[in-house]
Amino acid sequence: MTKAERIELLKAVEAARQSVVIAYVTADRGLAHAPIAEEVLRIAYDHARELSSEKKPLDLFLYSRGGDMMLPWPLVTTLRSLFTSFRVLLPFKAHSAATIISLGADEIVMTPIAQLTPIEPTVTTSFNPTDPTSQGKRLGINVEDVAAYFEFVRDRAGIDSEGGHTAALTELTRNVSPISLGHIHRFHKLARVQAEKLLSLHMKEDADKPTIDAIANSLVTDLFAHEYRIGREEARSIGLKAVDASEKEERAIWDLFEAYEESMELRKPVLGDASVFNPGDANAEMKDVKLSYVESRAQTDVFLADFEFTRVPAQTPPGQPQRFGPQIQVSVLRQEWSTE
């Protein structure tokens, strides 16, 4: 799919919505993935400044599995300051930080397959336990997992004494640093505060406080699993301003999504297995892999990466063709934003 073809599809969404559209799409292709990232604020600002003179509502076309939990507040407040209205268009996945961005929208337009998620954070710090399956990597810890541990101790194991709770906490801190637990608690509080602040941008902080509290409770605490998927009916049931795309809007939104799906090869996961190699080769490369797009009629910014895959040789008898072990090393040779 060429840039010119994508822009025509983007214009079709604008025509259906009587708006201007900025698309932000991040890849989720296994090893070739990109999180929502801080540097997008500067890039999105360039797009927004160029389009804001048209005095139309802004629709942020958003597809992402999540990322930087600190970006939603500055991104949303910046975009809202430049346009008469701020809405999000969700063709499919808008997880974690993408859900938080959606909380700041006057309207969340969802297709039948669109999905939000809970927003309780998973925190990774240098004080976290090491991942036994990946050398040098730290495990991410979710605050609700910590809370669920104490619920298990109390409700399932039937330990309800002060001494029992102290023993449970002692056992937990043998495996998880108290500093990590402090970080987790702080980020959990931040997730709730950020949700409330974003909702208050388009809801009345006093009159709508029960609804704001109910939404924050649902997304931060009540739904238990970060992997839980929230469709548009459930989004409405918890108080979010989720609306169905009209037939014309849905067709235009989905056509644009499929254009990015094709351009970024989103349906072709990069697994880093033997399939990336030609027979007998020890090395393979993937160049100019598209990991993120920020695109509008004003300009196109794309985040590109080059990957190198290397097979680890196995002991091979003399005179026999080289054999390789199961281990494959993956290196990122280049990551950079470029313009198309």
CORJONOR-V669965 format. One line per field, one symbol per residue. psi: psi as a letter, one per 30 degrees, with the letter a starting at -180 (. if undefined). A space follows every 10 residues. Layout:
BEGIN
psi = ???
END
This chain:
BEGIN
psi = kleeeeeeee eeeeeffhlk kkkjkkkihc filklkleff eeeeeeeeee ffffhllkjj jkjlgabjff eeeeeeeeee fflfljlkjj eckilceeee effgkfkjjk lffkklllgk kkkklfflll jffjkfkkkk kkefeeeeee eeeeeefgjg leeeeeeeee eefffkkeee eeeeeeeeee eeeeeeeeef fgljeeegee eeeeeeeefe effekffkkj aeeeeefgfl hklkkleeee eeeeeeefee eeefhfgikj fhafffklkf kfklkklhkj fkkjkafelk kkjlkkkkkk kkklkkkkfl kklklfkkkk kjfkklklk.
END
